[in-house]
Amino acid sequence: MKCTMCGAAPSACEGCPIGTNFFVSQSLSALGPGQRATVRRLAAGSPTDLRKLLALGLLPGVELEVERRWPAMVLRLDCATVALDAALAGAVLVALAA
Amino acid sequence: MDTAIRSEAHETSTGVMRLVLVGAPNVGKSALFGRLTGIYAVVSNYPGTSVEITRGRFTSGGHDVEVLDTPGMYGFLAVSEEERVARRAILAGGRRTIVHVVEAAHLERSLPLTLQLISLGAPVVVACNLLDEARRQGRAPDLALLADRLGVPVVGTVATTGEGVGELLDAALAAPAPSDGWSLPEPFRSPALRLAGSEDAEAEGEARLLAELALSGDEAAAGDLGADAARWSEVAAERDRRWAGADGYAVAVATARRRMALALLDGVVPDVDPEANRGARALDRLALSPWTGLPIVAVVLYVGFYKFVGGFGAQTAVDWLDHVVFARWIAPVAAAVTAVIPWQPLRDLVNGPYGLVNLGLRYAFAIVLPIVTAFFLVFALLEDSGYLPRLALLLDRALKKVGLSGRAVIPLVLGFGCNTMATLVTRTLETRRERVIATLLLALAIPCSAQLGVVLGILSAWPGAVVVWGLVLVLVFLAVGRLAALFLPGAPPSFYLELPPLRSPKPANVLRKTGARVRWYFAEILPLFLVASVLLWAGELTGALRWATGALAPLVRLIGLPPEAAPAFLYGFFRRDFGAAGLYDLAHRGLLSPAALTTAAVTITLFVPCIAQFLVMKKERGLRVAVGVLVVATTIAFVVGGLVGWLLRSVGGWA
């Protein structure tokens, strides 16, 4: 698999020349209020969890802003505001917006 | 909830046009249904209050029209039982027009489902609802352009005012089958077609959809499709090679559909300033932050429930109805009418202390009606404003401790109105484990409004008793919930919820919702009140009542109450509030000390649910769970009651 932006392999992604950091993703649950990110991958532990994420509209390519992370995560998406607990948020891998 | 059907979706006779309303939770399907049919389903600004399919019929321009309102769904890959119910209704086949109700301001969210619905091949009409909200936010879409691109009619509607509803009906009745299928794009399509049993693009839309869902890991869809094992394993192997399994396929398909939808919407939806709606966002922050949110909860509970339901509903309104309407106007009439009845037992049946008038009608209309109406009114206000999902979020962590998620807030709060209705609504919870825990806690530790009204009335002379009673209920709730969470098998709950925008409640909406719930309550409860009066009358007449009371007396004495309290427990099974009301009489006759009264109030609140609730538990959870809950609740009621009585008697001033 190669980066769709610059064609680099995952190992070359740290220090990305064009700043997209395609492979450098982190768990959504690590983000704090005010941080913006783009969903890269869904790593749900079960098909049911995956469906919940799909129902919330969390798909690769979707941009989000973290509104708060306590008592549960609240995300502003383009088309909705959604809430999810830390366990589910942990299954969403995101790349921080530059 | 009033016209519930399950899967009788096949019986449309010829000549009847069937419209199936489909859409995400909280986009106004039920309000639109109400506008179309005149029947008002209980709709709310909370995902998941329509738990069954509601059906309405009317005639328009010579057509017999039948409208089905389905529970909210985000997509065909079902997570919850309601989504499965909705899916079955859509895929039931037959001649029908699908009305996809979408939120005009957030088309991106719904359009992927629109494309899937169109691909089924049945006529589809898109209702862009909440158009007023979209206009206010400057996000009103270009409906004509959207209709042109989709190839199906698109109508803008405001269900709460009726705008566009007539036009929607006309469009739905005339809608042709779509010409462009919007079927799956390649490379996802050919494996689905192969699984559906045809290489041919004309394959039945439904089979194609089932194949897609089956490949996405939906076992129910795979079962419905019934593809043969060889073909299934061949196609699944190809899927696993290309997309690394069902989950990968599901995500890739959803992503592709989202791209199609975004491309379609280019130029349809105006760009908006993200800083618009700042006021609403600031308010939302206040409601969501525990620092400000929990004080807001306290104020809402105090003003809404304590002051309005407890004060106005349970005292002012009850006093007037009971002491003025019943005592002055109805009682003399009833007495005059019964005076002509020649047989004493029959006179008792009509107008005796447990008679139809005094026990059945008076309780239903003078005592329960005002409390329940006040409660449902406050509940409808909270629902319509979109506050309940915020409450769910705030309480999620606390509820996780008792094995529930924030979603359980809705049945639990509703339980303070009517436990029976709340038990029905537990079916919106995700896992069976959560449903069982919620059912148990409702039966045990959540007093319904009728009970609350009477118990608070009895205890009002001793504020200390109210505090002890409340504290014991909270402790029992937490302890039993915690134990259930530890010992019941199953995965721990997870929390995910869309937060609809905060909206100012629409008075017409709130009133109709309250009316619908009160009607439901009475249809369910009034017959039980009357049956209970007849049973108590018959029990009195035959001596069965005395025998049963005698049997209960030792148990009652065991927790430190006088034997005169036994009938209160017996009535408690017919209606929880009958029991509480029995205590009320005892307290008035001065037979109970504060300690005994508190003990009795605690025991009767924890004691078995009323007959209606038991029947709903049996229907929803099965006989085993229902009997289990009954046994557990009764045991806990007497054990905790006994302990409280013992503790209080040893404290000075209570005995």
Interface residues (C-beta under 8 A of the other chain):
Chain A: L42 A44 P47 T48 D49 L50 R51 K52 L53 L54 A55 L56 G57 L59 P60 G61 V62 E67 R68 W70 P71 A72 V74 D78 C79 A80 T81 V82 A83 L84 D85 A87 L88
Chain B: Y74 G75 L77 A78 V79 H106 L107 E108 R109 G217 A246 D247 A250 V251 A254 T255 R258 R259 D284 R285 L288 S289 P290 P389 A392 L393 L394 D396 R397 K400 S405 G406 S494 F495 Y496 L497 E498 L499 P501
